[in-house]
Amino acid sequence: REAASSAEYIRSTDEAHAAASAAGVDGALLVGHELVLVLDNVRSAYNVGSLLRTADTARVHAVLCCGYTPCPPHAKIDKTAFAASRSVRTRHYDSTAAALRALRAKGFEIWAMETTA
């Protein structure tokens, strides 16, 4: 089942590259962005997997999992992330503050978004 999901993911990625090429989009535009997602205490491994898939599609630089946010390798993340859990760089930090300090030290500009129920 995972092999079928991975094959579907690869086929979709190949189709996206072919569509970009047919539209005349320069391959250089398909490289990654200097954007890092910081996940602050996201409980659901399935949500993390979904965010990894989105990050892979957007070609973000990395995803930082903070606090109790699950981080790959994790079976539930793999279930929703497909191959993105292996292609997106991830790192776990004990706290969001530590992750933000590390990003600031590397010159990243910090932006925040929060959703509430």
Residue frames as a rotation matrix with the C-alpha (Angstrom) as fourth column:
ARG 1
0.570 0.822 0.000 0.00
0.822 -0.570 0.000 0.00
0.000 0.000 -1.000 0.00
GLU 2
0.454 -0.469 -0.757 2.81
0.118 -0.811 0.573 2.43
-0.883 -0.349 -0.313 0.85
ALA 3
-0.616 -0.704 0.353 4.53
0.419 0.087 0.904 1.58
-0.667 0.705 0.241 -2.44
ALA 4
-0.093 0.675 0.732 1.33
0.979 -0.073 0.191 2.46
0.182 0.735 -0.653 -4.31
SER 5
0.810 0.387 -0.440 1.03
0.504 -0.844 0.186 5.74
-0.299 -0.373 -0.878 -2.42
SER 6
0.014 -0.899 -0.437 4.68
0.101 -0.434 0.895 6.55
-0.995 -0.057 0.085 -3.12
ALA 7
-0.618 -0.204 0.759 4.20
0.727 0.219 0.650 5.74
-0.299 0.954 0.013 -6.80
GLU 8
0.407 0.846 0.344 1.16
0.899 -0.439 0.014 8.05
0.163 0.303 -0.939 -6.91
TYR 9
0.676 -0.232 -0.699 3.16
0.234 -0.832 0.503 10.81
-0.698 -0.504 -0.508 -5.22
ILE 10
-0.419 -0.908 0.030 6.04
0.246 -0.082 0.966 10.43
-0.874 0.412 0.257 -7.68
ARG 11
-0.353 0.366 0.861 3.65
0.935 0.121 0.332 10.40
0.017 0.923 -0.385 -10.65
SER 12
0.729 0.674 -0.120 1.97
0.681 -0.731 0.037 13.59
-0.063 -0.109 -0.992 -9.40
THR 13
0.343 -0.704 -0.621 5.36
0.075 -0.639 0.766 15.25
-0.936 -0.309 -0.167 -8.91
ASP 14
-0.630 -0.577 0.520 6.46
0.514 0.191 0.836 14.22
-0.582 0.794 0.176 -12.41
GLU 15
0.085 0.759 0.646 3.21
0.984 -0.167 0.066 15.59
0.158 0.630 -0.760 -13.84
ALA 16
0.799 0.177 -0.575 3.77
0.375 -0.894 0.245 18.90
-0.470 -0.411 -0.781 -12.04
HIS 17
-0.172 -0.941 -0.290 7.30
0.073 -0.306 0.949 19.17
-0.982 0.142 0.121 -13.48
ALA 18
-0.584 0.007 0.812 6.01
0.782 0.273 0.560 18.32
-0.218 0.962 -0.165 -16.97
ALA 19
0.502 0.844 0.187 3.23
0.863 -0.502 -0.052 20.93
0.050 0.187 -0.981 -16.69
ALA 20
0.573 -0.374 -0.729 5.72
0.122 -0.841 0.527 23.57
-0.811 -0.391 -0.436 -15.54
SER 21
-0.535 -0.823 0.192 8.03
0.261 0.055 0.964 22.72
-0.804 0.565 0.185 -18.41
ALA 22
-0.299 0.517 0.802 5.15
0.954 0.142 0.264 22.85
0.023 0.844 -0.536 -20.93
ALA 23
0.766 0.617 -0.181 4.17
0.633 -0.773 0.045 26.26
-0.112 -0.149 -0.982 -19.56
GLY 24
0.423 -0.688 0.589 7.69
0.333 -0.486 -0.808 27.51
0.843 0.538 0.024 -20.18
VAL 25
0.937 -0.114 0.330 8.64
-0.346 -0.414 0.842 27.77
0.041 -0.903 -0.427 -16.52
ASP 26
0.138 -0.978 -0.154 12.40
-0.624 0.035 -0.780 27.77
0.769 0.204 -0.606 -16.12
GLY 27
0.402 -0.041 -0.915 13.68
0.416 0.898 0.142 24.81
0.816 -0.437 0.378 -14.11
ALA 28
-0.704 -0.709 0.048 15.56
0.319 -0.376 -0.870 27.25
0.635 -0.597 0.491 -11.89
LEU 29
-0.365 0.649 0.668 12.21
-0.742 -0.636 0.213 28.43
0.563 -0.418 0.713 -10.57
LEU 30
0.583 0.627 -0.517 11.50
-0.249 0.743 0.621 24.93
0.774 -0.233 0.589 -9.29
VAL 31
-0.440 -0.783 -0.440 14.31
0.315 0.324 -0.892 25.01
0.841 -0.531 0.104 -6.72
GLY 32
0.014 0.467 -0.884 13.60
0.969 0.211 0.127 25.41
0.246 -0.859 -0.450 -3.03
HIS 33
0.448 0.223 0.866 12.73
0.025 -0.971 0.237 28.54
0.894 -0.085 -0.441 -1.13
GLU 34
-0.709 -0.701 -0.071 14.50
0.156 -0.058 -0.986 29.89
0.688 -0.710 0.151 1.94
LEU 35
0.046 0.810 0.584 11.32
-0.802 -0.318 0.505 29.37
0.595 -0.492 0.635 3.94
VAL 36
-0.858 -0.291 -0.423 11.33
0.034 0.791 -0.611 27.28
0.512 -0.539 -0.669 7.11
LEU 37
0.245 0.962 0.122 8.11
-0.303 -0.044 0.952 26.13
0.921 -0.270 0.281 8.76
VAL 38
-0.883 -0.427 0.194 8.18
-0.294 0.180 -0.939 25.96
0.366 -0.886 -0.284 12.55
LEU 39
0.062 0.914 -0.400 5.51
-0.006 0.401 0.916 23.69
0.998 -0.055 0.030 14.02
ASP 40
-0.695 -0.287 0.660 4.77
-0.567 -0.347 -0.747 24.62
0.443 -0.893 0.078 17.61
ASN 41
-0.820 0.304 0.485 3.26
-0.272 0.538 -0.798 21.78
-0.504 -0.786 -0.358 19.66
VAL 42
-0.140 0.737 -0.661 1.12
-0.939 0.114 0.325 20.29
0.315 0.666 0.676 16.89
ARG 43
-0.058 0.164 0.985 -0.51
-0.731 0.665 -0.153 17.23
-0.680 -0.729 0.081 18.47
SER 44
0.748 0.561 0.355 -1.64
-0.205 0.703 -0.681 15.31
-0.632 0.436 0.641 15.41
ALA 45
-0.356 -0.874 0.331 0.97
0.038 0.340 0.940 13.30
-0.934 0.347 -0.088 13.53
TYR 46
0.041 0.458 0.888 -1.48
0.935 0.296 -0.196 13.22
-0.353 0.838 -0.416 10.63
ASN 47
0.945 0.273 -0.179 -1.51
0.219 -0.937 -0.273 17.04
-0.242 0.219 -0.945 10.52
VAL 48
0.194 -0.954 -0.229 2.29
-0.388 -0.289 0.875 17.04
-0.901 -0.081 -0.426 10.57
GLY 49
-0.379 -0.300 0.875 2.28
0.551 0.687 0.474 14.63
-0.743 0.662 -0.095 7.63
SER 50
0.539 0.669 0.511 -0.10
0.828 -0.312 -0.465 16.86
-0.152 0.674 -0.723 5.72
LEU 51
0.856 -0.286 -0.431 2.07
-0.212 -0.954 0.211 19.90
-0.472 -0.089 -0.877 6.44
LEU 52
-0.182 -0.953 0.244 5.14
-0.080 0.262 0.962 17.99
-0.980 0.155 -0.124 5.22
ARG 53
-0.086 0.231 0.969 3.35
0.910 0.414 -0.018 17.21
-0.405 0.881 -0.245 1.96
THR 54
0.899 0.433 0.071 2.46
0.431 -0.843 -0.322 20.88
-0.079 0.320 -0.944 1.58
ALA 55
0.521 -0.790 -0.324 6.04
-0.348 -0.543 0.764 21.89
-0.779 -0.286 -0.558 2.44
ASP 56
-0.314 -0.626 0.714 7.37
0.413 0.587 0.696 19.49
-0.855 0.513 0.074 -0.18
THR 57
0.315 0.539 0.781 5.03
0.942 -0.079 -0.325 20.89
-0.114 0.839 -0.533 -2.81
ALA 58
0.996 0.083 -0.019 6.03
0.082 -0.996 -0.024 24.46
-0.021 0.022 -1.000 -1.92
ARG 59
0.405 -0.914 -0.024 9.70
0.570 0.273 -0.775 23.42
0.715 0.300 0.632 -1.84
VAL 60
0.885 -0.104 0.454 10.35
-0.394 -0.687 0.611 24.92
0.249 -0.719 -0.649 1.57
HIS 61
-0.012 -1.000 -0.011 13.85
-0.727 0.016 -0.687 24.70
0.687 0.000 -0.727 2.98
ALA 62
-0.829 -0.272 -0.489 12.94
0.122 0.765 -0.633 22.74
0.546 -0.584 -0.601 6.13
VAL 63
0.394 0.900 0.188 10.29
-0.215 -0.108 0.971 21.96
0.894 -0.422 0.151 8.73
LEU 64
-0.769 -0.620 0.157 11.19
-0.250 0.066 -0.966 22.32
0.588 -0.782 -0.206 12.40
CYS 65
0.277 0.831 -0.482 9.10
0.227 0.431 0.873 20.30
0.934 -0.351 -0.069 14.85
CYS 66
-0.607 -0.508 0.611 9.02
-0.367 -0.503 -0.782 21.83
0.705 -0.699 0.119 18.32
GLY 67
-0.306 0.462 0.832 7.88
-0.941 -0.012 -0.339 20.65
-0.147 -0.887 0.438 21.73
TYR 68
-0.294 0.260 0.920 5.60
-0.208 0.922 -0.327 17.63
-0.933 -0.287 -0.217 21.56
THR 69
0.499 0.404 -0.767 5.13
-0.815 -0.082 -0.573 17.90
-0.294 0.911 0.288 17.79
PRO 70
0.562 -0.310 0.767 5.90
0.237 0.948 0.210 14.46
-0.793 0.064 0.606 16.32
CYS 71
0.249 -0.607 -0.755 8.82
-0.862 -0.495 0.113 14.41
-0.442 0.622 -0.646 13.90
PRO 72
0.854 0.026 -0.519 9.85
-0.347 0.771 -0.533 11.83
0.387 0.636 0.668 11.25
PRO 73
-0.733 0.364 -0.574 10.46
-0.214 0.679 0.703 8.97
0.645 0.638 -0.420 11.28
HIS 74
-0.689 0.636 0.348 6.94
-0.402 0.064 -0.913 8.26
-0.603 -0.769 0.212 12.56
ALA 75
-0.802 0.353 0.483 4.41
0.543 0.767 0.342 5.77
-0.250 0.536 -0.806 11.14
LYS 76
0.211 0.961 -0.177 1.41
0.768 -0.275 -0.578 8.12
-0.604 -0.014 -0.797 11.39
ILE 77
0.104 -0.263 -0.959 3.34
-0.372 -0.905 0.208 10.94
-0.922 0.335 -0.192 9.71
ASP 78
-0.859 -0.511 0.017 4.38
-0.205 0.375 0.904 8.60
-0.469 0.773 -0.427 6.89
LYS 79
-0.389 0.792 0.470 0.74
0.762 0.564 -0.319 7.61
-0.517 0.234 -0.823 6.36
THR 80
0.681 0.705 -0.197 -0.27
0.495 -0.642 -0.586 11.15
-0.539 0.301 -0.786 5.33
ALA 81
0.305 -0.640 -0.705 3.08
-0.445 -0.751 0.488 12.54
-0.842 0.165 -0.514 4.15
PHE 82
0.994 -0.062 0.087 3.82
0.107 0.594 -0.797 9.78
-0.002 0.802 0.598 1.63
ALA 83
0.351 -0.932 0.089 7.38
0.865 0.287 -0.411 10.34
0.358 0.222 0.907 0.39
ALA 84
0.474 -0.142 0.869 7.50
-0.068 -0.990 -0.125 13.93
0.878 0.000 -0.479 1.69
SER 85
0.963 -0.121 0.240 8.58
-0.240 0.010 0.971 12.67
-0.120 -0.993 -0.020 5.12
ARG 86
0.448 -0.850 0.277 11.79
0.705 0.526 0.475 11.52
-0.549 -0.017 0.835 3.45
SER 87
0.065 -0.433 0.899 12.31
0.916 -0.332 -0.226 14.43
0.396 0.838 0.375 1.04
VAL 88
0.611 0.168 0.774 11.69
-0.061 -0.965 0.257 17.41
0.790 -0.204 -0.579 3.34
ARG 89
-0.533 -0.831 -0.162 14.43
0.208 0.057 -0.977 18.29
0.820 -0.554 0.142 5.81
THR 90
0.667 0.728 0.158 13.17
-0.023 -0.192 0.981 18.10
0.745 -0.658 -0.112 9.37
ARG 91
-0.608 -0.778 -0.158 14.64
0.167 0.069 -0.984 18.71
0.776 -0.625 0.088 12.78
HIS 92
0.488 0.766 -0.419 13.22
0.587 0.067 0.807 18.55
0.646 -0.640 -0.417 16.28
TYR 93
-0.581 -0.553 0.598 13.75
-0.140 -0.656 -0.742 21.24
0.802 -0.514 0.304 18.91
ASP 94
-0.645 0.315 -0.696 12.69
0.753 0.416 -0.510 20.91
0.128 -0.853 -0.506 22.54
SER 95
-0.003 0.650 -0.760 11.17
0.549 -0.634 -0.545 24.39
-0.836 -0.418 -0.355 22.40
THR 96
0.649 0.318 0.691 9.96
0.755 -0.382 -0.533 26.83
0.094 0.868 -0.488 19.79
ALA 97
0.914 -0.349 -0.206 12.10
-0.255 -0.891 0.376 29.53
-0.314 -0.291 -0.904 21.40
ALA 98
0.053 -0.942 0.333 15.23
-0.019 0.332 0.943 27.44
-0.998 -0.056 0.000 20.74
ALA 99
0.059 0.040 0.997 14.21
0.924 0.377 -0.070 26.94
-0.378 0.926 -0.015 17.10
LEU 100
0.892 0.339 0.300 13.58
0.429 -0.843 -0.324 30.66
0.143 0.418 -0.897 16.63
ARG 101
0.629 -0.749 -0.211 16.94
-0.339 -0.508 0.792 31.55
-0.700 -0.427 -0.573 18.21
ALA 102
-0.166 -0.702 0.693 18.67
0.419 0.586 0.694 29.17
-0.893 0.405 0.197 15.79
LEU 103
0.322 0.365 0.873 16.84
0.946 -0.090 -0.312 30.67
-0.036 0.927 -0.375 12.81
ARG 104
0.994 0.024 -0.108 17.62
0.032 -0.997 0.069 34.25
-0.106 -0.072 -0.992 13.89
ALA 105
0.298 -0.954 0.023 21.29
-0.161 -0.026 0.987 33.32
-0.941 -0.298 -0.161 14.28
LYS 106
-0.347 -0.382 0.856 21.23
0.717 0.480 0.505 32.16
-0.604 0.790 0.108 10.64
GLY 107
-0.930 -0.109 -0.351 19.67
-0.061 -0.896 0.439 35.44
-0.363 0.430 0.827 9.50
PHE 108
-0.576 0.788 0.217 16.10
0.716 0.357 0.600 34.28
0.396 0.501 -0.769 8.93
GLU 109
-0.746 0.507 0.433 13.27
-0.559 -0.829 0.007 36.79
0.362 -0.237 0.902 9.23
ILE 110
-0.906 0.413 -0.091 10.59
0.389 0.729 -0.562 35.49
-0.166 -0.545 -0.822 11.61
TRP 111
-0.524 0.851 0.040 6.89
-0.683 -0.448 0.577 35.60
0.509 0.275 0.816 10.71
ALA 112
-0.943 0.221 0.247 4.11
-0.031 0.683 -0.730 33.96
-0.330 -0.696 -0.638 12.71
MET 113
-0.365 0.902 -0.231 0.67
-0.626 -0.054 0.778 32.55
0.689 0.428 0.584 12.08
GLU 114
-0.970 0.123 0.211 -1.65
-0.093 0.610 -0.787 31.04
-0.225 -0.782 -0.580 14.64
THR 115
-0.374 0.909 -0.183 -5.04
-0.327 0.055 0.944 29.47
0.868 0.413 0.276 14.25
THR 116
-0.887 0.175 0.427 -7.47
-0.389 0.215 -0.896 28.89
-0.249 -0.961 -0.123 17.06
ALA 117
-0.780 0.626 -0.015 -10.54
0.565 0.714 0.413 26.69
0.269 0.314 -0.910 17.23
